[in-house]
Amino acid sequence: MEDTDKAMILPKVASPHLNIINPAPGMMVYDTTAKQLAVSMAKCGASGSRSN
């Protein structure tokens, strides 16, 4: 994102790896349990988490 006056708001989900059964590849949510970004990385539904 290049604009300084815009933001991306992600859905908040507790433990998305348990609560999202079939995530779309590339889907991003904020994991409220782990307090970090969770990104779906594989076509088969596997997901990963990333924190700053």
Sequence and secondary structure as in RCSB ss.txt:
>XXXX:A:sequence
MEDTDKAMILPKVASPHLNIINPAPGMMVYDTTAKQLAVSMAKCGASGSRSN
>XXXX:A:secstr
   TT      EESSHHHH SS  TT EEEETTTTEEEEE  TTS EEEE  
